[in-house]
Amino acid sequence: MNSRDEGEGVNTMTKNKIKLAISIVALLMLPLFITGLENEEGYGDTKFKDNVVFYAQHQDDETLWASAAIIEAINEVGADHVYVVQVSYGTGIKIFNKEETFGNMDQMEKYEYREREFLAAVNALGVKRENVVLLPRLNKTGSTSFDLMEQVALKFENELKSVTHVAHTYKLDWHLQHLKNGAIIQSLYNAGKIKDVKYFVKPEYKKDIPDSERIFYKAIKEEDKEKIRKACEQYKIIDKDEKREGIGYKSDHRSFERLMKNYDSILHTASV
């Protein structure tokens, strides 16, 4: 073999090595685009079962803390198999005592203002209306029923079989209702009555979750980011004719602004 042939052989080998390296990098990056995860985050098992049920304690919790996870679930298992359960009336917030608009309203009228925002937001995220369960409409006692939430969770588990239940954290929050929400699902899981669970948390608690137990979803595609933006916008709308008062945004505008910069959801496993 002359020096020219040797040079061509070396070049061919070098090119093949480069192609192999590129292929390996592409394979390593493939899950990044499929799942919408950022690789600098620690995370546990990110995959969902065949059906996914989210339990939002208050109207706007599903958007602020779980929107990226809801979108990922829809992308993964399809909109027909993603459900959102809205648990509380959500009428205990300060805004109802501050604004004259609500002065003469009863609890159900106040709830309906929140419900309108919630239904518009989950629709923007891609959740089908028939897959939304409104516990205040079933409860009718005037107070949150965690017993009813438990019954609904068991009904989903028993009828659909392959289910991931996604609730509020049972440990990392200052809000007692959020913690109770998560505790209901964790208790069922510990008792072996449901088989797969995940828990969403507020971003400030991210560092309190061990890397091995942290699950991180982030909208990467522009179309998914747009869904989150539109869901957030539903909590900002003020329209007297439509009986919309932007309650969610007025109550926690900083969290909405943060979400529209980060487009993420932080969850943890049942082992925290």
N, C-alpha and C positions, 0 to 999 in steps of 0.2 A: 504494500500500500504506500503510495507516495504521500508527501506532506500535505498536498491539497486534499486527498481523500481522507487523511487523518483529521484535517481541520473540519471537513464537512461532517465527519462522524461525530466529532466533539460537539459541533453546533447542533446536530440532530439530537444528541443525548441531552444537551442543555435545554433545548426547546421542549423535549418530552418531559423533563423534570419540572419545568415551569408550568406546563399544561397540567401535570399531575398536582402540583401545589395549588394551582387555581381551582381545580376540581374539588380538592379537599376543603379549601376555604369556602367554596360555594355550598358544599354539603353541610358544613358547620353552620353556615349562615341561614340555611333553609328554614329551620324552626323559627328563627327570628321573624321571618316574614309571614309564616303560617300562623303563628300564635300571637304576634303583636307584642312580644316581650322584648325588653331591653336586656342585653347580656351582662351589663354591669351589676344588675340586681341579683340577689339570692332569691331562689324561689323553690317551692315544693312542687307537687304534682299539679300541673296547670290544666290538665284535660278534664272535660266534663263527661258525665254519663249521657245516656241518650236523651234525657229530659232534664231541664234545669229550672228550679224554682227559686226566685229571689224574694226575700221577706223584708220589705221596707217599713220601718216603724212609723215614720212620718212622711208626709208628702214633701218631696225634694231629696230625701235620703237616697233614693234609688239613683238619682242623677248625680248628686254631689260625691257619693262614695262608691257607687257601683256601676256607673254608666259604661266605662270601658269594658268591664267584665260582662255586662249585659250584651254589648255589641259583639264581644268575642264569642259568647255563648251562641248568639244567633248565627254568626259566621260559621261556627263549628257544627251545630246540630240542626240549624234551621229554625225559622220563626215559629213554625207550628209547634215546636217543642220547648219553647221558653216562656215561662210564666212569671208574673209579678204579683205578689200578695201585699196589699196595703193594709197595715194592721191597726193603726191608731186614728182617732178622730183628728188629731193635730190642732185642736182649738185652744190649747193652753198657752200659746205663745203671746207675748206682750202686745203685739200689734193690735190684737182684737180689743184691748182695753184702751189703746192710745188713739185710735182713729174713729171719728164720729160716724163714718160709714157703717160701722158694725154695732153702733150703740144700742139699737133696738132689736137686734137679731137674736134668735134662739140658737142653740148649739148646732142644730142640723143645718140651718142657713149658713152659719159660719163654715161648717164642714164643707158644704157644697162649693164655697169659694176656693177652698184648698183642693177639693176633688177636681175641679175644672182645670187647674194648673197641672195637677198630677197626670190626669188622663192625656192631656195634650203633650206632656213631656215624654211619657212612655211611648206614645204613638210616634213621636219624633225619633226615639231611639230604635224603633222598628218592632216594638212589641204589639202583637195583635190584641184588639179590644176584647175578644172572647177569651183571651188568656190572662186577663187581669181580674183579680179577685179583690173586691172591696169589703173588708171585714166589717167596717161600720154600717154597711148596708145590710149585712146579715145579723149583726149583733143587736143593734137597736136598744141597748141598755143605757147609753150615754157615757159609758166608760170602756176603756180598752179591755178586751177579753183575751188573755193569753191562753186560756183553755180552748177557745175557738181556733186560735192560731195552731195549737198543737193538733187539734182534730183535723184541720185542713192539711197540715204536713203529713199526717198519717194516711189521710185519704189519697194524697198524691203518691206516696210511697207504695201503698197497697194496690192502687189501680194501674200505675204506670211502671212499677217494678224497678226499672233502671233510672234512678233519679239522683241528681246532685242538688242538695239543699244549700242555698247561700243566704246567710243571715248576718245581722250585725255581730260584731265581736262580743264575746261573753266576758271579756277581761279588760280590754284596753279602751276605755271610754269613761267620761265623767257623767254621762247621761244614764240614769238608772233604767229608763225604759229601753234604751239601746242594749244595755247589758242583759236585761231580762229577755229580750227578743232572742239574743244569741244563746242564752242559758236554756231556753226551751228546746232549741234545736240540738244543742250539745247534750242535754239530758237524754233526748230520744236516741242520739247516736251512742252514748255510753251504755244505754240499755239494750242496744242492738236492734232497735225498732226501725231505724233508718241506717243506711249503709255508707253514704258518701256526703261529706259536708265541707263547706268553706265559709270563711267569715270575713266581711269587709270592715275596714278600719279607716279612721280619719288620718290624713297624711302625717300629722304631728306625732303619731305613735309608730311610725315605720321603724325607727331605730330600736324600739322595744321588742320587735319581733326577731327571733334568731334567723339568720340567713337561710338555714335549712327548712324553715317553716313559713317563709315569706313567699307569697304569690303575687306577681306584678303583671298587670295588664296595661298596655298603653296603645291608644289609637295611633296608627302610623299612616294609614291611607287617608287622603284628604276627604274622601266621602264619609269615612267613619268620624273624622274630626267634625265634619259639618253636622252630623247627627247629634253629637254632643253639644255643639253650639246652639242648634235649634232647640234642643231640650232645655238648655239653660235659658234661652230667650223666653220660653213659655212661662217661666217663673218671674219674668220682668214685666210682662204685658200689663198695662193699666188701660182698661176700656170699660167705661161705665155701662155702655149698652150691652156688652158681653158679660157683665158682672165679673170683671177681672181686676184685681187690685195689686198685682205684683207682690204677693205676700212672701213667697219664698225668697226673692231677691232682697226685699226690704229687711227680712229677718237675718240674712247672712250673706251679704253681697261679697264679702271678701273671699268666702269659699267658692262662690261661683266664678269670680275673677281668676282665682288660682287654677280652677279646673280648666278654664278656657285658655290657659297658658300651658298646662301640662298634659291634659287629655288622658289621665291615668286613673287606675283603681288599684288599691293596695289591699291584699287579702292575707289571711293566714290559715294554717291547717288546724285540725282539732287537737294539736299537741302543744299549744302555747300555754 
